[in-house]
Amino acid sequence: MNSDILKVLIIGSGPAGFTAAIYACRSGLNPVIVTGDEVGGQLITTPEIENWPGRDDAPDGFTLMYSLQKHAEKLGAKLVNDKVVKVDFSERVKKVYLASGKEYCAYSVIVCTGARAKYLGLESETLYKGKGVSACATCDGFFFRNKITAVVGGGSAAFVEALYLTNLCKKVYLIHRRSSFRAEKVLVDKLLSLQESGKVEFILEASVKEVTGNGNMVTGIVYEKNNEQVNLPLDGLFVAIGHQSATEIFEGVLELNENGTVKTGFGCETGTSATGVFAAGDCADSVYRQAITSAGQGCKAALDVEKYLLENY
């Protein structure tokens, strides 16, 4: 191998990326991790993680990801705080271009770009992003202390957001388009138990139609229920309706599924349509989307890379 060409480059620094780096280091592959916009990925905004094996103290996402980062660095992984803007996987040696203008060449690449929050797609929602509309309660909840907020969604993420906000806000509405929830039962029970206090109110079988405001900040929303539109005064709206894979830069380069995830299973479980390129975590998973499953896929990708390099170089 040419010493100027990396054995493996990892794109992304979430659970999948850092776990891949840990295993790659143990295989002597000297991985380089391009971290992306946020070191630690979307998990760093999670206030409590109660289902990470071996951690019964419910660590926050930032603390957990920092420990994974330190583990990877201790074993020799190199972090590059930059963002990938373009890739060329057409040749045997892969080329990766960064926002800073730097370029890397590698014999193999592991894609761990994760996912980003979905929004409702309303024009008024876009107008008030950062002015009362958010997709991250742990990032922005502080600004709504003793105020009235609403969370849109019915999955575990929505309930985590709502529970976090109940510690800060005067009142929290949870708005969901169905009458049942996809969230973990323990989270649903926790939020339901707060109804009697008046801090939480559920608005079910309803959909948000408009975000209203004074031009500077959100003042409320309009939601539709039973074919009637209702005005609800609010100070903030938190959208928690899921995530979409962050795979735009791979369009036309890697084969993607209809939902935007990287299609895997080419030659091995984490192999992509480009030989020598592997994918792990939420960028390739639209079913489980758990930190622990992403970490497991990162492990698999690193082992698949080790096998690929042994067989081809």
KAWOFEN-V219444 format. One record per run of one state. SS is the DSSP state (2 for helix, 1 for strand, 0 for the rest). FROM is the first residue (numbers start at 1). LEN is the number of residues. Records with the same first field share a line. If there is no record, write none. Layout:
SS->FROM-LEN  FROM-LEN
//
This chain:
0->1-5  7-2  12-3  27-5  35-6  46-15  76-2  81-3  89-5  99-4  107-2  112-3  118-5  128-1  130-3  135-2  145-3  153-3  167-4  177-8  193-7  205-1  214-4  226-2  234-2  240-3  246-2  252-2  255-1  257-5  263-8  272-5  280-1  284-7  313-1
1->6-1  9-3  32-3  78-3  84-5  94-5  103-4  109-3  115-3  129-1  133-2  148-5  171-6  200-5  206-8  218-8  228-6  236-4  243-3  251-1  254-1  256-1  262-1  271-1  277-3
2->15-12  41-5  61-15  123-5  137-8  156-11  185-8  248-3  281-3  291-22
//
